């Protein structure tokens, strides 16, 4: 019977990574809200929000199983 290799660090490291990614996203959201409150033009804020959304989509795509690098 073949034994599967189990990467015991993958689940905890993913949890920690997700936690810090969440912190980064919340920071970006707070920054956008603060920028709007300080009177930054709406066009600039919309562009910044679009860039943040595209960044998240790219990260999700690169982290998907379809695009993992196989060793």
Secondary structure, 3 states (H helix, E strand, C coil): CCCCCCCHHHHHHHHHHHHHHHHHHHHHHHHHHHHHHCCCCHHHHHHHHHHHHHHHHHHHHHCCHHHCCCC
